[in-house]
Amino acid sequence: MSVRNAASLVMAGALAASAVVALAPVAAASEPTASVTNAGETFGGAQAWAQVSKKHPTRTAWKTSDALRTGNEGGSEGLSRSFIRLDTSAVKGAPVTQATLRIRNTGAGSCTATPVELWSVGPISANTTWNKQPTKSVKLATVKAAKGRPGCAAGNIEFDATALVKEAAAKNQADVTIGLYAADEADTTAWKRFDVKSAVLETKTEAVPTVSGLGTSPATACTGGFIGNTTVNLFATVGGVEAGGLTAQFQVFRQGQGAPALTQSIAAITGRAATWAVPDADLPTGDYTWNVRGVNATGQASAWSATCAFSVDRTRPSMPVISSVEYPDATNGAPAQTGTARTPGTFTFAAGGADGDVAEIVYWTDWDSRPVSVTPGSGVTLVPPTAGPHSVRAQSKDKAGNLSDTATYHLFANGSSAPDARPI
């Protein structure tokens, strides 16, 4: 697979815990390479490089195919410095814990280890010369080494580039540029040569948790819904990290407020729902939004999730009003005029009081205890099965599910010439 084809396989999302993101050697020195992700590792390399010489202050050595030189070789070469632009696009925004630059040292002035310095520097281009060098910024590391001679074979030198790559990741930089300098540029035994095609930036990152599966109990849609006078449970699933020490951080906002009214951290197990039972007193009647994020054991946090909404209604509706023309109220005894057993009568169920959010009325009778739901104001035909006293009971239910007290309607059915049905 070519570097360009493999680049299309870059996977989105958080890297696995302590995942290694390696910027590997370039495939060819003729053009920059893109980052490539495969099985949790990201490969890239030197995008561009330049070498400058004090003896040739206006000469450009841009993307040279020769070894990069650092230090004072004396003679015709004199003092050189080298610069490399490295790809960091794969770690944009990632929590970097460690970054190491490895580059092969292919030549040295002697086998006595001498110090070489790694610096962060400004941008480089095809116009980079000794007279137009990038600005030195921060010294990142100093390594004493000597490789690439008889008695001290060529091999990799490693520099700690953590500070530079951390900053690049935090700033979402697609690349960084480093400079290689001899610590003592007057020492003609301290020069070194490097193979730019061997440059590898290996970056370790810490996994950031993921958050999914937001929900409430009682259940509401994320876009909003009503919950009655009961305990509200908020839950979400935190994942993406295998190690322990996960927490789910919840925050709840009252409508129109920018700062959270409530916050809570709940211990979480990866891949399982973490639930917060919000105290009733903290959620009075009103409209709310909420979100959640995951935090790992070292404090790395995911982004806040999308925002969900819900409304709480802790006010119970008034009792419904039951009435019937055919079977008038018999609370104080049998009315003078009332219906006859087994004769249909219309019973109306109206919302009581000034409640405007009654969604339904549930009724049942002493001869049929199965609850039946009707729209407020509806008329229902009921048939008392036997002569004598009977009752119809009903409760109002609002859109949050709150139930009123039970209203009881007493009625009396006169006897008829036909015998009453036998009680079941």
NUDREN-661354 format. One record per residue (C-alpha): x, y, z; residue in one letter. Coordinates in Angstrom, 1 decimal, decimal comma. Layout:
<atoms>
X|Y|Z|A .
...
</atoms>
This chain:
<atoms>
0,0|0,0|0,0|M .
1,4|3,4|-0,9|S .
1,7|6,2|1,6|V .
-0,9|8,2|-0,3|R .
-3,4|5,3|-0,4|N .
-2,9|4,4|3,3|A .
-3,6|8,0|4,2|A .
-7,2|7,5|3,2|S .
-7,5|4,9|6,0|L .
-7,0|7,5|8,8|V .
-9,5|6,6|11,5|M .
-11,5|9,3|13,4|A .
-12,0|9,3|17,2|G .
-9,8|9,1|20,3|A .
-6,7|6,9|20,2|L .
-6,4|3,9|22,4|A .
-4,9|4,4|25,9|A .
-1,2|5,2|25,6|S .
-1,5|4,7|21,9|A .
1,7|5,2|19,9|V .
1,5|7,7|17,1|V .
4,7|7,3|15,1|A .
5,8|9,6|12,3|L .
7,8|7,2|10,3|A .
10,5|7,6|7,7|P .
9,5|9,2|4,4|V .
9,1|6,8|1,5|A .
11,1|9,1|-0,8|A .
13,1|12,3|-0,4|A .
11,5|14,0|-3,4|S .
8,2|15,1|-1,9|E .
6,4|15,6|1,4|P .
4,4|12,8|2,9|T .
1,0|12,8|4,6|A .
0,2|11,2|8,0|S .
-1,1|7,7|7,7|V .
-3,0|5,8|10,4|T .
-3,0|2,0|10,6|N .
-3,9|-0,2|13,6|A .
-3,5|2,7|16,0|G .
-0,2|4,1|14,6|E .
0,1|7,2|12,5|T .
3,0|7,4|10,1|F .
4,5|10,4|8,4|G .
7,9|12,0|8,2|G .
10,0|14,9|7,2|A .
7,9|17,1|4,9|Q .
10,8|19,4|4,0|A .
14,4|20,1|5,1|W .
17,2|22,6|4,6|A .
20,9|22,9|5,3|Q .
22,8|26,1|5,6|V .
26,5|26,8|5,5|S .
28,4|29,7|7,0|K .
31,0|29,4|4,2|K .
28,3|29,7|1,6|H .
25,9|32,2|3,2|P .
23,7|32,7|0,2|T .
23,6|29,0|-1,0|R .
20,3|27,1|-0,8|T .
20,4|23,4|0,1|A .
16,6|22,8|0,0|W .
15,5|19,1|0,2|K .
19,0|18,0|-0,6|T .
19,6|14,3|-1,3|S .
22,8|14,5|0,7|D .
23,2|13,9|4,4|A .
22,2|16,8|6,6|L .
25,3|18,4|8,3|R .
25,5|19,9|11,7|T .
28,6|21,4|13,4|G .
32,0|22,6|12,2|N .
33,8|20,2|9,8|E .
36,5|22,7|9,0|G .
38,1|22,9|5,5|G .
35,8|23,5|2,6|S .
32,6|22,6|4,5|E .
33,0|24,7|7,6|G .
30,1|25,3|9,9|L .
26,6|23,9|9,0|S .
23,2|23,8|10,6|R .
20,2|21,7|9,5|S .
16,4|22,1|9,8|F .
13,5|19,7|9,3|I .
9,8|20,3|9,1|R .
7,9|17,3|10,6|L .
4,2|16,3|10,2|D .
2,1|16,6|13,3|T .
-1,4|16,7|11,7|S .
-2,4|13,3|13,2|A .
-2,1|14,6|16,8|V .
-4,1|17,8|16,4|K .
-6,0|18,3|19,7|G .
-4,7|15,1|21,1|A .
-3,4|14,8|24,8|P .
0,3|14,2|24,1|V .
2,2|12,5|26,9|T .
5,5|11,9|25,2|Q .
7,2|12,7|21,8|A .
10,6|11,4|20,7|T .
12,5|12,4|17,6|L .
14,7|9,6|16,2|R .
17,2|10,3|13,4|I .
20,1|8,2|12,1|R .
23,5|9,6|12,8|N .
25,6|8,5|9,7|T .
28,8|10,5|10,3|G .
30,8|12,1|13,1|A .
34,1|13,9|13,7|G .
35,3|11,3|16,1|S .
34,0|8,4|18,3|C .
34,1|10,7|21,3|T .
30,5|11,6|22,2|A .
29,8|15,3|21,8|T .
26,6|17,2|22,4|P .
24,1|18,1|19,7|V .
21,1|20,3|20,4|E .
17,5|20,1|19,2|L .
15,7|23,5|18,9|W .
12,3|24,6|17,8|S .
12,7|27,1|15,0|V .
10,6|29,2|12,7|G .
9,4|28,3|9,2|P .
11,8|27,1|6,4|I .
11,5|27,4|2,7|S .
13,4|27,0|-0,6|A .
14,9|30,4|0,2|N .
16,4|29,3|3,5|T .
20,2|30,1|3,6|T .
22,7|31,0|6,2|W .
21,8|34,6|5,8|N .
18,1|33,8|5,9|K .
17,9|31,2|8,7|Q .
14,8|30,4|10,7|P .
14,6|32,0|14,1|T .
15,7|29,9|17,1|K .
12,9|29,6|19,6|S .
13,3|27,0|22,4|V .
16,0|24,5|23,1|K .
14,2|21,2|23,5|L .
17,0|18,7|24,2|A .
20,7|18,1|24,2|T .
22,1|14,6|23,4|V .
25,8|13,5|23,6|K .
26,6|11,0|20,9|A .
29,0|10,0|18,1|A .
28,1|7,5|15,5|K .
29,0|6,7|11,9|G .
32,7|6,0|12,0|R .
34,9|2,9|12,3|P .
34,6|1,9|15,9|G .
31,2|3,7|16,4|C .
28,8|2,4|13,8|A .
26,0|4,6|12,4|A .
22,8|4,5|14,5|G .
19,8|6,4|15,7|N .
20,0|9,4|18,1|I .
16,9|10,2|20,2|E .
15,7|13,6|21,3|F .
12,9|14,5|23,7|D .
10,5|16,6|21,6|A .
7,5|16,3|24,0|T .
7,2|20,0|24,8|A .
7,2|21,0|21,1|L .
4,6|18,4|20,1|V .
2,4|19,0|23,1|K .
2,2|22,7|22,1|E .
1,6|21,8|18,4|A .
-1,2|19,4|19,4|A .
-2,8|22,0|21,6|A .
-2,7|24,6|18,9|K .
-3,9|22,2|16,2|N .
-0,7|22,7|14,2|Q .
-0,2|20,5|11,2|A .
3,6|20,5|11,4|D .
6,6|21,7|13,5|V .
10,1|22,7|12,4|T .
13,2|21,7|14,3|I .
16,8|22,7|14,1|G .
19,9|20,6|14,8|L .
22,9|22,5|16,1|Y .
26,3|21,5|17,5|A .
26,5|22,6|21,1|A .
30,1|23,9|20,4|D .
30,2|25,2|16,9|E .
34,0|25,9|17,2|A .
34,9|22,3|17,9|D .
35,9|20,6|14,6|T .
35,5|17,1|16,2|T .
31,9|17,7|17,2|A .
30,3|17,7|13,7|W .
27,7|15,2|12,7|K .
25,8|14,0|9,6|R .
22,2|12,8|9,6|F .
20,0|10,8|7,2|D .
16,8|12,9|6,9|V .
14,9|10,0|5,4|K .
15,3|8,2|8,7|S .
13,6|10,9|10,7|A .
10,8|9,5|13,0|V .
8,7|11,5|15,4|L .
7,1|9,0|17,8|E .
4,3|10,5|19,8|T .
2,4|8,8|22,7|K .
-1,0|10,1|23,4|T .
-3,5|9,4|26,2|E .
-6,9|8,3|25,2|A .
-9,8|10,8|25,6|V .
-13,1|9,3|26,8|P .
-16,1|9,2|24,5|T .
-19,7|9,9|25,6|V .
-22,9|8,4|24,1|S .
-26,3|7,2|25,0|G .
-27,7|10,2|26,9|L .
-31,1|9,6|28,4|G .
-33,5|10,3|31,2|T .
-35,7|8,1|33,4|S .
-38,6|8,6|33,2|P .
-37,8|8,5|29,5|A .
-38,0|11,7|27,4|T .
-36,6|12,5|24,0|A .
-33,4|14,4|23,9|C .
-35,3|17,2|22,2|T .
-37,5|17,6|25,3|G .
-40,4|16,1|27,2|G .
-42,3|16,4|30,4|F .
-41,5|14,5|33,7|I .
-43,9|14,6|36,6|G .
-43,5|14,7|40,3|N .
-40,8|12,0|40,6|T .
-37,1|11,6|40,9|T .
-35,3|12,4|37,6|V .
-32,4|10,1|36,6|N .
-29,9|11,3|34,0|L .
-27,6|8,7|32,4|F .
-24,9|8,5|29,8|A .
-22,3|5,9|28,6|T .
-18,6|6,8|28,9|V .
-16,3|4,7|26,8|G .
-13,1|4,7|24,7|G .
-10,8|4,1|27,6|V .
-10,0|0,6|29,0|E .
-8,3|1,8|32,2|A .
-10,2|2,5|35,4|G .
-10,8|5,8|37,1|G .
-13,4|7,1|34,7|L .
-16,1|9,6|35,7|T .
-19,1|11,1|34,0|A .
-19,4|14,8|34,7|Q .
-23,0|16,0|34,4|F .
-24,2|19,6|34,3|Q .
-27,8|20,9|34,3|V .
-28,9|24,4|33,2|F .
-32,1|26,2|34,0|R .
-33,8|27,8|31,0|Q .
-32,2|31,1|30,2|G .
-29,2|30,7|32,4|Q .
-25,6|30,5|31,0|G .
-24,0|28,9|34,1|A .
-25,0|25,4|35,2|P .
-27,4|25,2|38,1|A .
-26,3|21,7|39,1|L .
-23,2|19,7|38,5|T .
-22,3|16,1|39,6|Q .
-19,5|13,6|38,9|S .
-20,5|10,0|38,8|I .
-18,0|7,1|38,8|A .
-18,2|5,3|35,4|A .
-17,2|1,9|34,0|I .
-16,3|2,0|30,3|T .
-19,1|0,9|28,1|G .
-21,8|1,1|30,9|R .
-24,3|3,7|31,7|A .
-23,4|6,1|34,6|A .
-26,6|7,3|36,3|T .
-27,2|10,4|38,4|W .
-30,4|10,4|40,5|A .
-31,0|14,2|40,8|V .
-32,5|15,2|44,2|P .
-36,1|16,3|43,8|D .
-35,5|19,5|45,7|A .
-32,9|20,5|43,1|D .
-35,3|20,2|40,2|L .
-38,4|22,2|40,9|P .
-41,0|22,8|38,2|T .
-39,3|24,3|35,2|G .
-37,5|23,8|31,9|D .
-33,9|22,4|31,8|Y .
-31,1|21,4|29,5|T .
-28,2|19,2|30,3|W .
-25,0|17,6|28,9|N .
-22,2|15,4|30,1|V .
-18,5|14,7|29,4|R .
-16,2|11,8|30,3|G .
-13,0|12,3|32,3|V .
-10,2|9,7|32,6|N .
-8,0|8,9|35,6|A .
-5,4|11,6|34,8|T .
-8,0|14,3|34,2|G .
-8,2|14,2|30,3|Q .
-11,7|15,1|29,4|A .
-13,8|14,6|26,3|S .
-15,7|17,5|24,8|A .
-19,1|18,2|26,3|W .
-21,8|16,1|24,7|S .
-24,7|17,5|22,7|A .
-27,3|19,2|24,8|T .
-30,5|17,5|25,8|C .
-33,7|19,0|27,3|A .
-36,5|18,1|29,6|F .
-39,2|19,8|31,6|S .
-40,3|19,1|35,2|V .
-43,9|19,6|36,4|D .
-44,4|18,8|40,1|R .
-47,9|20,3|40,4|T .
-50,8|17,8|40,5|R .
-53,9|18,7|38,5|P .
-57,3|19,3|40,1|S .
-59,8|16,5|40,3|M .
-62,1|16,1|37,2|P .
-65,8|17,0|37,4|V .
-68,2|14,2|36,5|I .
-71,8|14,8|35,5|S .
-74,8|13,1|33,9|S .
-78,2|14,3|32,9|V .
-79,8|10,8|32,9|E .
-78,2|9,8|36,2|Y .
-78,0|12,9|38,4|P .
-75,7|13,1|41,4|D .
-76,9|10,8|44,2|A .
-74,5|11,8|46,9|T .
-77,3|12,8|49,2|N .
-79,6|9,9|48,3|G .
-81,6|8,7|45,3|A .
-82,8|11,7|43,1|P .
-86,5|12,0|42,4|A .
-85,8|11,6|38,7|Q .
-83,0|9,2|37,7|T .
-82,3|6,6|35,1|G .
-83,3|3,0|35,1|T .
-80,9|0,1|35,4|A .
-79,6|-1,3|32,1|R .
-80,6|2,0|30,4|T .
-77,7|4,0|28,8|P .
-76,7|7,3|30,2|G .
-74,2|9,9|29,1|T .
-71,5|10,8|31,6|F .
-69,3|13,8|31,0|T .
-65,7|14,1|32,3|F .
-64,5|17,7|32,5|A .
-61,1|19,0|33,8|A .
-61,5|20,6|37,2|G .
-60,2|24,0|38,2|G .
-58,2|26,2|35,9|A .
-55,7|23,5|34,9|D .
-54,7|24,0|31,3|G .
-52,4|21,0|30,9|D .
-54,7|18,1|31,6|V .
-53,9|15,6|28,9|A .
-56,5|12,9|29,7|E .
-59,0|11,7|32,2|I .
-59,0|8,1|33,4|V .
-62,2|6,7|34,7|Y .
-63,6|3,4|36,0|W .
-66,9|2,2|37,6|T .
-67,9|-0,1|40,4|D .
-69,2|-2,6|37,8|W .
-66,1|-2,4|35,7|D .
-62,8|-1,7|37,4|S .
-60,7|-1,5|34,2|R .
-59,4|2,1|33,7|P .
-60,5|3,8|30,5|V .
-58,8|7,0|29,2|S .
-60,9|9,8|27,6|V .
-60,2|13,3|26,4|T .
-61,2|16,1|28,9|P .
-64,8|17,2|28,2|G .
-65,7|14,0|26,5|S .
-69,1|12,3|27,0|G .
-69,1|8,6|27,6|V .
-72,1|6,2|27,5|T .
-72,4|4,0|30,6|L .
-75,0|1,4|31,4|V .
-75,6|0,7|35,1|P .
-76,1|-3,1|35,2|P .
-78,4|-3,3|38,3|T .
-80,8|-1,2|40,3|A .
-79,5|0,7|43,3|G .
-76,5|2,8|44,1|P .
-73,4|2,9|41,9|H .
-70,3|4,9|41,5|S .
-68,0|6,3|38,8|V .
-64,5|7,3|39,7|R .
-62,0|9,3|37,7|A .
-58,6|11,0|37,9|Q .
-57,1|13,8|35,8|S .
-53,6|13,2|34,3|K .
-51,5|16,1|33,0|D .
-48,9|15,9|30,2|K .
-46,2|15,2|32,8|A .
-48,0|12,1|34,0|G .
-49,1|13,6|37,4|N .
-52,4|12,2|38,6|L .
-55,0|14,2|40,6|S .
-56,9|12,9|43,6|D .
-59,8|10,6|42,8|T .
-63,2|12,1|42,0|A .
-66,2|9,9|42,9|T .
-69,6|10,4|41,3|Y .
-72,5|8,6|43,1|H .
-75,6|7,7|41,0|L .
-78,7|5,7|41,6|F .
-80,5|3,4|39,1|A .
-84,2|2,7|39,4|N .
-85,4|-0,8|39,1|G .
-87,2|-2,0|35,9|S .
-89,9|-4,6|35,1|S .
-87,1|-6,9|33,9|A .
-85,2|-8,7|36,7|P .
-81,7|-7,3|37,5|D .
-78,8|-9,2|36,2|A .
-77,2|-11,7|38,6|R .
-74,0|-10,3|40,1|P .
-70,9|-11,9|38,6|I .
</atoms>
